[in-house]
Amino acid sequence: HAYMEFLQSAHTCDVCFKELPGESFCEPCGGCHVVVCKNCLIQSCKNRVDSGLTTVMKCVNCDNILSDIMLSRFLPTELFNRYTHLIEESQLDSIPGMVYCPRPGCNQRTVSDPKENLAVCSACSLPFCKLCRQVYHGTGPCPALQKVWSFQSGDLRIVSEPTSKAWSERRDSA
């Protein structure tokens, strides 16, 4: 009965402050009971999807997670499908050992042993090192993670350093 009354009267959106008929609003999230029009919810969700913030959709006012059922009722089909696709991609990328093939034009997602540096692309069969993303160079230390040292006139110094993005050790500035 109360919901029917809500639908039949005008309300002000707590986000855009427009006065709109009740049927222009989403159902409250349950946490904060903020009244948000469908357009504001759609724009908020679109901004999150476009910026890649896809872990979950939350209320525009609080941290309550909006259910997929509720989102499917209010979001345009294309936006909802993009959102669910990005969620699925994010979940796949979080699997331990999940890597992407470094071969130009391939970029296939591949699952590998998280304890090993070797990965083999499931699409093009390229064996590659997960640390330096180059063709696999064997079980020895990855060249991308080694410093090249030189001993000259009694001083031990760095001649060159790896250039791989995977290398994260910083040279001490002395």
N, C-alpha and C positions, 0 to 999 in steps of 0.2 A: 504494500500500500504506500509506504513512504517513498519507494523508488519510483512509482507511477507519478506521484506528486512532483518529485524531482524532475522527471522528464517533461512534465507539462508546464513548468515555470521557468523563468529566465534566471540565469546565474552569472556571476562574474568569474572569469578565469583567473586563477591565482598567479598565472605566469604572464599572460599578455594583457590582463585587466580589461578584456572586452566583455561586454554583457551579451550573452548568447542564449538561445533556447536550450533547454535541458538535454535534448537529443544530440547536441553538439559536443557533449562532454564524455570523457572516459569514466569508467567506474573508478572509485577511489582505490588507492593501492592497499589500504588496510592498515598502514602504519601511521600515516600522518593525516589522512583524510583531506588532503589538499584537493581542490577542485580544478582539474586541468582539462582544457578543451582538446579535442582530437587533433586539431592542427598543431598545437604546441607539443603534444606527445609525438606526433609524426616528425616534426622538425627536430626535436631532441634526439630521437632514435636515428634519424637520417644523419645528423651531425656526428653521432657516435660511430655509425657504420662507416661514413666517409673518412673519418679520422683514424679508423682502425681500432677504436676502443670497443672491442667486441666480446669481452669476457662474459658479461651479463648486462641486461638492461635494467637500470634502476629507476625508481621514482625520481621525477625532476626536483623533488623537495627533500627526500630522505633517502636512506640507504636500502629501503625495501626493494627486493628483486621482483621485477614484473614477470609474471608467468608467460610462457610461450603461448598458452591458450588465449590469454588476454591480448597479447601483442598480435596474434593472428587475426583477432576480430577487428582491430583498429588500424593496423598498418596496411598500406597498399601491398598487394601480393608480391610485387617485384622487390620492394624494400624488405619485407619479411623473409623472402627467399635469400636475398643477399646476406641478411643478418644470420640466418641459420647456417648458410654456407661458410661464413667467416668463423662462426663458433666451431663448426666441424674441423676446419683447417687448423684452428688454434689448438684444438684437442689432439689432432694428429701430430702437430709439431711438438707437443709436450711429451710425446712418447720417448723414453730413454733410448738413445742410439739412432734417433731419426735425423737424417742428414739429407742434403740436396746434392745431386751430382754437379760437379764444377764444369763439366764439358759445355762449352758454348752451344746453345740451342737445345740442350737436353734438360737440365735443371730438374730431373725426375726425383721425387721423394723416394728415399731408400732407407730401410731399417737395417742397422748393423749392430754388431756386438758392442755395447757401451764400454766394455773394458779394453777393446782393441782400437788401434789407430786406423786399421784397414777397413775400408768400405768398398763394396762392389755395386755399381749402379745396376738396378734391376731392369733398366730399359736398354742401355747401350753397353753394359758389361765392363765399363771402365773401372779398373781398380784404382782407388785414390786414397791419399792420406787425409784423414778427417782434420788433422791439425793445420797442415799447410795448404790443403785443397789442391795438391799437385798429384801427378801420377804416382802411385804407390812406390816407395823407395826401399821397402824391406823392413825388417824388424829392428834395425838399428835406430839410434836416436834420430828424430826428425830434424833435417837440416834447418828448418824454419825456427827451431827452438834452440839452436846452438850458436854461440858466439865464435867467431874465428879469431884465434889468438896468435900473436906473434911475439917472439922473444928477440929483442934487439938491444944491443949494448946494455945488458943487465936489467932491462925493464920489460915487464910483461904487460902488454897493452892490447886493446881491442883494435883489430884491423878493419873488420866490418861487422855489421850486425844484421840479423835477419830482417826481411822486409814484410813478412807475412802478417796479416791482420790478426791471425790467431796467436801470434807471439805477444805476450803481455808483460814480460819481465822488463824492467827499466834499468838502464845503465846508471850506475852511481856516478854522480858528478863530483869529481875530486879536484 
